[in-house]
Amino acid sequence: MRRGTLRAGAVLIGVTTALLGSSAAYGDNFYVYQGDDFGFITYNHKAAGACDREADGFNVYANFKRTVPNTVARVEESDGYCKTSTTGTYPVYRIQACENIPVFPDACSAWKQHP
């Protein structure tokens, strides 16, 4: 009986994986890239961040838009790591990743919408 239950469980997991696929599910963190640097919105829309993944000496930042009030906030990372900022009471759904390049215009991704 026990062996049959384990086998049925394994088959159920396999069928579920085949039907749903293995792609990123709704509710995952959302990433926007500028080169190897990136900005992100957390799965619950409560925080946004920026990660510096290029050893080029330029800071990376993320602009993110809150839904209410319609404001833009910025989080910047300069040490080759990631920095996260909470979005306060209002959720965030749009983000843009940028690289702060002195003297020249900053390199930025397009604004992207988190589903």
N, C-alpha and C positions, 0 to 999 in steps of 0.2 A: 504494500500500500504506500509506504513512504517513498520508495523508488519511483512509483508511478506519479506521485505528486510532484517530485523534483523534476521529472521529465516533462510533465505538463507545464510547470512553471518556466522551464527553459524554452520550451516551444512558444509559450505566450510572449516571453521577452523577445525572442527572435522575430516573431510575426509583428509585434509592435514596432520594433526597430525598422523592419522592412517597410511597413506602411508609413511611418512618420519620417523616415530618412534620418540622416545624421548631420544635417546642416544646422546652422545656428538657429536656435529657437527664438520665438518672440519673447521678449523680456530679457535678453542678454544685454551686456554692455555694448555701446555703440561707438565705433572708432572712425576717425577722419584723419587721413595721413597727409603730411607735407614732407615728401621724401621719406626718410625713416622716422622722423619725428611724428608725433600724433597727439590729437586731442581726443577726449572721450567723454561720454555721458554715461552715468551708471544706469543699470537696468531699471531702477525705480524712478529715474528722472530727478533725483534729489541732490546729485553732486555732478560736477564736471571737473576735468583735469587736463593737464598737459604733460607729456613725457618727451624728454630730450634724449634721443637715441643716436645722434650723430656727434662725433668727436671733432666738431668744426669750430668750436668757440662761440657760436651764436646761440643766444637764448631762444627757447621755444615758448609760445604762448597760445592759449585758446581763448577765443571770444565765444561767449555763449549767451543765448537769448532766453530770458524768462518769459513765460506766457503772460503773466499779469504782475506788475505792470509791464508793458512791453519795453523792457530795458536790456541793455547789453552789459555784461560783466566780463572781466578778464582775469585769467589765472596764468602766471608766468613761472617757468622753471629755468634756472640758470646753471645748475650743478650737474647736469647729466643724469638726473633722476626723474621722478614723477612728482607732481604737486597736484593736490586735489582741493577743490573749494566747494563747500556746500552751497546750495542755491537758495537757501532760506525757505520761506513759506511756499514760494511759487516754483512749480516744476519747470524744467528746462527741456526743450525739444530740438533746438537748432544750435549747431556748433560749427566753428571754423578754426582750423589749425594754422598757425603762422610761425615763421622763423624771423626773428628780429635781426636784420642785417644793417649794420651801421652804414650811413652815407647813402645807401641804395634803398629803393622801396622794398618793404618786407615781402617775402615770398609767402603767399597764403593759399590755402585750399579754397574751393568754393564753399559756400554755406551748405550744410547738409542737414536734413531733417531726420530725427530719430522717430521711428514708427511708434 
